[in-house]
């Protein structure tokens, strides 16, 4: 018998904490297969096969090594995927790897037979949409701040705002789904990505369910944001993003800063999955979501017989430097 303690909010929220015990009476579901796979035009198809587990379960390794995983392309059997094991800094990873690199329009199917049941999924690989150009505007933030250096002394720090206008043409008459991000990994000034504010009105129009959940920066992160062509079908569009960062150099002559814009064309399944991840992230970071007041977010899945995601994606990128002569 398992019990879970649920904190009820209401009148007792202000005065005191009220608790009630709910008995599940061994109603926890049996484990089912989990498929996490991406069909990308940049690499071969790779799948992770694992299983679900209960919160109280003592888990050492969720990966399934006894699975038979097959790939079908355009209704034709392609191959059986090969299991590959390797170690990272903090975990041991098991994957199933194909030799096939998808092309736009491919109908991809993955089937997995496991000790926990059989699962399968399918998706269509979207065509890439090219970035046609990037314009930037740049300004030095006049509000100076002070930070503590390694020796404990205070140093004056200046910031800049750089706005990126990423141009592309959306294909007409086709439902298109996207994710946009800015990469800086190749820039010696940085060791990773930077946080981006997704300031284009399109993001707010398409994410009304995220604007009232209590987060201070509803459309801001370091890995990207989704959008669709719901209001820009067939148009040439310039998508606005803004980066705020510490000024690399003096206030009068800052150093050149390189960036890479990446525009991912997503399948509808992958778009729904990533959007549910973003919504869940915003809920967890909100003032009231973390204490259980907001409803949990259901993560989208297209796996039949299990859970997880088979998503498809193609990507284009555009390298550019911040034009520091276009002062706002």
N, C-alpha and C positions, 0 to 999 in steps of 0.2 A: 504494500500500500504506500502510495506517495502522496505527500501533502505539499501544498504551496500556500504561502502567505500573501494575501492581496491587501494592499493598502487602499481603503476607500476614502475618496475625497468628497466633500460636501460641506454640511454644517460643521462637521468635526475637523475640517481642514484648518480653520482658524483657531479652534479651542484646544484640540488634542488629537492624537492619532488613534483611529479606530481600526481594529483588525478583525478579520474573519478567516477561518481555515476552510479551504475547499479540498475535499478528498476526491482524487481522480480514480481510485479503485482499479489500478492497473489498466487504465484506459489509454496509456501512452501508445502511440502507433508504432508498428514494427518498422525497422529501417528500410529505406528504399534507395535505389541508385541515384547518384548525383552526377550529371554530365555537365562539365564546363568546357566549352570549346568555341573557338573563333575561326571562321573561314575568312582569311584575309588574302587579298591579291599580292601581298608582300612576302608571304612565306607559305610553307606547306601546312596542311591541316594538322593541328595538334589538339588532343583532348585530354582532360583530366577526369578520371573516373573514381568516385569516392562513394560515400553513403551518408545518410542522415544519422543524427544521434541525439539523445536527450541531454538536457543541460547538466544533469547530475551524473552523467556517465563518465567513467574514467577512461580517457582516450589517449592512446599513444600514437596511433597512425590510422587515419581514415582512408588512405588510398587503397584501392582494390587492385591487387596484382593478378588475380585469377580471372580477370574479365577477358571476353573475346569481343573486340571492337572492330567494326567494319565500316568502310566508307563507300557510299554509292553516289555517283555523279550523273546527273541528267538521266536518272532511272536505270543506269547501267552500273553493275557492281564494279568497283575500282580495285579495292585491295583490303587486306586485313592489316590493321595498324600494329606497329611494333612497340612493345613496352620498353621504355627507357627510364633508368633510375640515375639520379645524381644528387649530390649534396650541395646545399647553399650554406651561408654562414650560420644559419640558425635552424635549418630543417632539412629533412630528407624528402625528396620529391620523386613522384612516380608519374610519368606521362605516357600517352600512347601517340606515336608519331607516324604520319603517312609519308609518302613520297610525292604527293600530288599538291601542286600549287594552283589554287582556284583562279578562274578568270571571270570577269563580269558577266552576269547572266546565268552562271552555273546554278543548278538546283542541287544543293548539297544535302545528303542524308547521313546521319551517324546512328549506328545500332550498337548497343552494348548489352551483352549477356553476362550477368554477374550472379554471385551466390545469393543476392538479395532481390533478384528478379531481373526482367528484361526492360530496357528503356530505349527509346529512340527519339530523334528530332530531325527536323528538316528546315532549310532556309534557302533564300535566293540571294546570291551575291550581287550587290548594287554596282552600278557604273560609277567611276570617279567623276568629280566635278572640279575643274581646275580653278585655282586662284589666279586671277588675271593681273593683280597688282596690289600693292599695299602703300598707302599714304600715311604719314605720321605727322603729328603735331607734338611739340615739346615745350615744357615750361618748367622753370625752377620754382620750387615752392618757397615763398618768401617767409613762411613761418619756420624759423630755425628752432631746432630742439637740441637737447644735450643728452649724450649717452655716456655710460661708464666704460672706460677702456680697460684693458687687461691689468694695468698697474693701479687701478682704482681711481684714476683721475677722470675728470669730466672733460669731454671733447665736444666741440660744436659740430652738429650734423645737419646737412642740407638734404632735401629730398627733391625729386623731380616727378612730374606727371607726364606720361607719354600716352597719347591716344592713337590707336591703330585703326585705320579704315581699310578693312580687308575686302577686296572686290572679287566678285565671281558672278557667273551667269547661271541661274537656275533653269534646268530643262523644263520646257512647257509641257503641260498635260500629263505629267507623271508625278506621283506622290514621292517626294524626296525628304529624307531625314538626315540630319547632320550632327556632328560634334566639332566644335572649334577649340583649338588651344594654341598657346604660345610656348615654344620650347627654347630653353637657354642652355641646355646641357653642353653644347659645343663651345660656349663662350667662356674664356678663361677667367672672366670676372666673377663667374658664378659656378657653384657646384651642383645646381639643380634648377628646377623651374621656379618661376616667380608667381605670386598671387596676382590674378587678373580680375578686374571688375568688369562684368559683362553689362555694359551700360546701354547697349542698343535697345530702343523701345520694343523691339521684337521679342526679347527675352521676357520682359514683364508681361506683354500681351499673352504669351503662350504659357505662362506659369502663374496664373492667378491663385492657384491653390498653394503656392509657396510664399506669397507675399504677406500673409497674415499669421505666420506661425511663430513670430517673436524673434526671428534672427535679425541681428543688426545689419549684416551684409548678405542679403538674400541671394544675390547673384555674384558670388565671389569665391574662387578657389584656385588651386594651383594645377589642376589636371584637365579642365575643360568643361564646356557646357553644351547641352543639346538644344536643337531647335529644328523646326520643320519649315517647309515652303508653303505652309497654310495660307499666308498672306502675301507671298512674293512669287507665286508660281509664274514661271516664264520671264522673270524680270532680271535685269542687271542690278545687282544690289551691292551696297557698301556697308559692311557690318562693323559696328564701332565697339572697340574694347579699350580699356584703360589700364595702364600699369603705373603704380606709385612705388618708388623705390629710393634707396639711398643714392645720392648723387656720386658717381664714380669719378672723382677728380675735383678740381676747384670749381667755384661757382661761376667763374667767367669762362673757363675753357674745359668743360667736362670731356672725358675720354669718349671715343666712339663706342657704341654698344650694339652688338649684333643680336638679331632675333631670327626665329624660324616660325612662321605661321603654318599650322597644319589644319587642313579641312578634311574631315572624315565623312564619307558617305556611308550611312548606316542602313541596314535592313530594318524593316518596321519592327521585327522582333527585338533586335539589338537596341533600337531606339527606346522601346518601351521598357526594356530591362535597365538601361542606363538612367532613364528618367526616374524610375522607381528608386534606384540607388541614390540619385541626387536628392530626391524628396526625403528619403530616409535619413540622409546625411544632414539635411537642413532641420529635420525634426529633432535629431539627437543633439544638435548644437543650439537649439532654441531654449529660451528661458523656462518654458513649461513642458516641453517634450521630454526632457531628460528626467523629469520627476513623475512621468506617467500620466499626465493629464490628456495629452493628445493621443488620438487613436494610432496604434501601430501601423506601419506602412507594409503592405504586402508586396514583396519583391516579385516582379514579373518572371514567369518561367514558360518556356515552350517545350519542355521535355514531357513526352508521353510515357507513363509508367514510372516516373520519378520526378526529380526536380533539377533546377540548374538552368543553363542557357546554352543554346547554339546560336551564336550571332554571326552576322556577315558584315564585312567592311572593306572599303577601298579608300585610299588616301592620296591626297596631293599636298605638296608643301611648297613654300615660297620663302627664301631667305631675304632678309632686308636689314638695313641699319636704321637706327633712329635718327631722323633728320633733325639735328639740334638747331638748325637755322630757322625752322618754322616755329618761332615762339608764339605761344597763345596770347 
